[in-house]
Amino acid sequence: MQVDADVITSAVGITIIINLSYALSGFRKLLSKSKVLGKFIKCPMCVGFWIGGLSVLNTKDIQLIIQTAATVSLISYTWYLLMRYFIDKYD
């Protein structure tokens, strides 16, 4: 069984929105008061892993869940680095 590209793209999008969007900056600030959640919410690899895993949780195939989580984590981190560069440069 394979995961569709739209599932991965959606999971990456959600991760980037959680990590970088101005709309959720208050949410991130609120969570950053907690030592554990504050570190978690700032980590695109962490958030990407859990969002990716949750996006295919309805399957019973643990290998597929882990592969999807790892893929979303890697892509999310790559996009985060690229977007962070442009945000820092032009914002």
C-alpha positions as CSV (number, residue, x, y, z in Angstrom):
1,M,0.0,0.0,0.0
2,Q,1.2,3.5,-0.8
3,V,0.3,6.9,0.4
4,D,-1.0,9.5,-2.1
5,A,1.1,12.5,-2.7
6,D,-1.8,14.8,-1.6
7,V,-1.7,13.2,1.9
8,I,2.0,13.9,2.2
9,T,1.6,17.4,0.7
10,S,-1.2,18.2,3.1
11,A,0.7,16.9,6.1
12,V,3.7,19.0,5.1
13,G,1.5,22.1,4.6
14,I,-0.1,21.6,8.1
15,T,3.3,21.3,9.6
16,I,4.6,24.5,8.0
17,I,1.5,26.3,9.0
18,I,2.0,25.2,12.6
19,N,5.7,26.1,12.6
20,L,5.8,29.3,10.7
21,S,2.4,31.0,10.1
22,Y,1.6,34.3,11.7
23,A,-1.9,33.1,12.3
24,L,-0.7,30.5,14.8
25,S,2.1,32.6,16.4
26,G,-0.1,33.1,19.5
27,F,-0.7,29.4,19.7
28,R,3.1,28.8,19.5
29,K,3.7,31.4,22.2
30,L,1.1,29.8,24.5
31,L,2.7,26.3,24.0
32,S,6.2,27.7,24.5
33,K,5.4,28.3,28.2
34,S,5.6,24.6,28.6
35,K,9.2,23.3,28.5
36,V,8.4,20.1,26.6
37,L,5.6,21.4,24.3
38,G,7.6,24.6,23.6
39,K,10.5,22.6,22.2
40,F,8.2,20.3,20.3
41,I,6.2,23.0,18.6
42,K,9.3,24.8,17.4
43,C,10.7,21.6,15.7
44,P,9.4,21.1,12.2
45,M,10.9,17.6,12.1
46,C,9.0,16.6,15.3
47,V,5.7,18.2,14.3
48,G,6.1,16.7,10.8
49,F,6.7,13.3,12.1
50,W,3.6,13.3,14.3
51,I,1.4,15.0,11.7
52,G,2.6,12.5,9.0
53,G,1.9,9.5,11.3
54,L,-1.5,10.8,12.3
55,S,-2.4,11.4,8.6
56,V,-2.3,7.7,7.9
57,L,-3.3,6.3,11.3
58,N,-6.4,4.8,9.9
59,T,-4.3,2.1,8.3
60,K,-3.1,-0.9,10.3
61,D,0.2,-1.0,8.5
62,I,2.8,0.2,11.0
63,Q,5.5,0.3,8.4
64,L,3.4,2.6,6.2
65,I,2.8,4.9,9.2
66,I,6.5,5.1,10.1
67,Q,7.5,5.7,6.4
68,T,4.9,8.4,6.0
69,A,5.9,10.0,9.3
70,A,9.6,10.0,8.3
71,T,8.9,11.3,4.8
72,V,6.7,14.2,6.1
73,S,9.3,15.0,8.7
74,L,12.2,15.2,6.2
75,I,10.2,17.2,3.7
76,S,8.9,19.5,6.4
77,Y,12.3,20.2,7.7
78,T,13.7,20.9,4.2
79,W,10.8,23.4,3.5
80,Y,11.2,24.9,6.9
81,L,14.9,25.7,6.3
82,L,14.1,27.2,2.8
83,M,11.2,29.3,4.1
84,R,13.0,30.4,7.2
85,Y,15.8,31.7,5.0
86,F,13.4,33.8,2.9
87,I,11.4,35.0,6.0
88,D,14.6,36.1,7.7
89,K,15.9,37.8,4.6
90,Y,12.7,39.6,3.4
91,D,10.4,40.0,6.4
